[in-house]
Amino acid sequence: MEEIENAEEEGVIFEYLTLPLRYIGDKNGWVKEVECLRMELGEPDDSGRRRPVPIEGSEFRFQVDAAICAIGNSPNPLILRTTPGLEEGKKGNIVADESTGKTSRAKIWAGGDVVTGAATVILAMGAGRQAAKSIHEYLSSN
């Protein structure tokens, strides 16, 4: 998790189990605050997954210089249907080498939520950087 450590060193604050309720801007439309609600993991459902549930009365605001919305969902099924030869993971994700981003199909790299499922934008950026390095090495050797 080198990317997370680097981001924290740069002053990035991670607010896990937090639901943004609204972004508050100044008169010029620049975001200045985020109003959030703290969450906790509820009881396991039939699949065993503990889903986030709101903590009543836990609303809070904090000042920001910028807001990056990174919403991870399941991969678009069109990717696998329209790209023959890509190996599909158990949860409909694309299987890719963790260190290079190379997929089962030549000349195709993948990273971020489409490979790992929902995660942080920092991890997706790290995967993009690793894939870019691998693509550069591939292009430089051919």
C-alpha positions as CSV (number, residue, x, y, z in Angstrom):
1,M,0.0,0.0,0.0
2,E,2.8,2.4,-0.9
3,E,0.4,4.7,-2.7
4,I,-1.7,5.1,0.5
5,E,1.4,5.8,2.6
6,N,2.6,8.4,0.0
7,A,-0.8,10.1,-0.1
8,E,-0.9,10.3,3.7
9,E,2.6,11.8,3.7
10,E,1.2,14.4,1.3
11,G,-1.6,15.3,3.7
12,V,-4.4,13.2,2.1
13,I,-7.0,12.3,4.8
14,F,-8.9,9.0,4.3
15,E,-12.3,9.0,5.9
16,Y,-13.4,5.3,5.8
17,L,-17.0,4.3,6.4
18,T,-18.1,7.9,5.6
19,L,-21.0,8.9,3.4
20,P,-20.7,12.4,1.8
21,L,-24.1,14.1,2.1
22,R,-23.4,17.3,0.2
23,Y,-20.6,19.5,-1.0
24,I,-20.7,23.1,0.1
25,G,-19.2,25.8,-2.1
26,D,-18.4,29.5,-1.8
27,K,-20.1,32.3,-3.8
28,N,-17.9,31.5,-6.8
29,G,-18.9,27.8,-6.8
30,W,-15.6,26.5,-5.5
31,V,-16.0,23.5,-3.1
32,K,-15.0,24.5,0.4
33,E,-16.6,22.0,2.7
34,V,-18.0,18.5,2.7
35,E,-20.9,17.4,5.0
36,C,-20.7,13.8,5.8
37,L,-22.3,11.0,7.9
38,R,-20.3,8.4,9.7
39,M,-21.3,4.8,9.0
40,E,-20.6,1.4,10.8
41,L,-20.8,-2.1,9.5
42,G,-24.2,-3.7,10.2
43,E,-25.1,-7.3,10.8
44,P,-24.0,-9.8,8.1
45,D,-26.7,-10.5,5.5
46,D,-27.4,-13.9,3.9
47,S,-24.2,-13.8,2.0
48,G,-22.2,-12.9,5.1
49,R,-21.4,-9.4,3.9
50,R,-21.7,-6.6,6.5
51,R,-23.1,-3.5,4.8
52,P,-22.5,0.0,6.0
53,V,-25.4,1.6,8.0
54,P,-25.6,5.2,9.2
55,I,-24.7,6.2,12.7
56,E,-27.5,8.5,13.8
57,G,-26.4,12.0,14.8
58,S,-22.9,11.5,13.4
59,E,-23.0,14.3,10.8
60,F,-19.9,16.4,10.5
61,R,-18.3,18.9,8.1
62,F,-14.7,19.4,7.2
63,Q,-13.0,21.9,5.0
64,V,-11.4,20.8,1.7
65,D,-9.3,22.2,-1.1
66,A,-10.7,19.7,-3.6
67,A,-13.0,16.8,-3.7
68,I,-12.4,13.6,-5.7
69,C,-15.4,11.4,-6.1
70,A,-14.3,7.8,-6.6
71,I,-17.3,5.5,-6.7
72,G,-16.4,1.9,-7.3
73,N,-19.0,-0.5,-8.7
74,S,-18.9,-3.7,-10.6
75,P,-17.2,-3.7,-14.0
76,N,-19.3,-3.0,-17.1
77,P,-20.2,-6.4,-18.5
78,L,-19.9,-5.0,-22.0
79,I,-16.1,-5.1,-21.6
80,L,-15.9,-8.8,-21.3
81,R,-18.7,-9.4,-23.9
82,T,-17.0,-7.3,-26.5
83,T,-13.3,-8.2,-25.9
84,P,-12.8,-11.9,-26.5
85,G,-9.9,-13.5,-24.8
86,L,-10.1,-11.6,-21.5
87,E,-10.1,-13.8,-18.5
88,E,-13.0,-13.1,-16.2
89,G,-12.6,-13.4,-12.4
90,K,-15.2,-14.9,-10.0
91,K,-17.0,-11.5,-9.5
92,G,-17.1,-10.4,-13.1
93,N,-13.9,-8.5,-12.9
94,I,-11.0,-8.6,-15.4
95,V,-8.1,-10.8,-14.3
96,A,-4.8,-8.9,-14.6
97,D,-1.3,-9.3,-13.3
98,E,-1.0,-7.3,-10.1
99,S,2.5,-5.9,-10.8
100,T,2.1,-5.1,-14.5
101,G,-1.7,-4.8,-15.3
102,K,-1.3,-7.3,-18.2
103,T,-4.4,-9.2,-19.0
104,S,-4.8,-12.6,-20.6
105,R,-5.1,-10.9,-23.9
106,A,-2.0,-9.5,-25.7
107,K,-1.7,-5.7,-25.8
108,I,-4.4,-5.1,-23.2
109,W,-3.8,-3.9,-19.7
110,A,-6.3,-3.2,-16.9
111,G,-6.2,-1.8,-13.4
112,G,-8.4,-0.2,-10.7
113,D,-11.9,-1.2,-9.8
114,V,-12.4,-3.2,-13.0
115,V,-9.7,-5.6,-11.7
116,T,-9.9,-5.3,-7.9
117,G,-13.5,-4.4,-7.3
118,A,-14.4,-1.3,-5.3
119,A,-11.2,0.3,-3.7
120,T,-9.6,3.6,-3.2
121,V,-8.8,6.1,-6.0
122,I,-5.2,6.0,-4.7
123,L,-5.0,2.3,-5.4
124,A,-6.5,2.8,-8.9
125,M,-3.9,5.5,-9.6
126,G,-1.1,3.2,-8.5
127,A,-2.4,0.4,-10.8
128,G,-2.5,2.9,-13.6
129,R,1.1,3.9,-13.0
130,Q,2.2,0.3,-12.9
131,A,0.3,-0.4,-16.2
132,A,1.8,2.7,-17.8
133,K,5.3,1.5,-16.9
134,S,4.6,-2.0,-18.3
135,I,3.1,-0.5,-21.5
136,H,6.2,1.7,-21.9
137,E,8.5,-1.3,-21.5
138,Y,6.4,-3.2,-24.0
139,L,6.5,-0.4,-26.6
140,S,10.2,0.2,-26.0
141,S,11.1,-3.4,-26.6
142,N,9.1,-3.8,-29.9
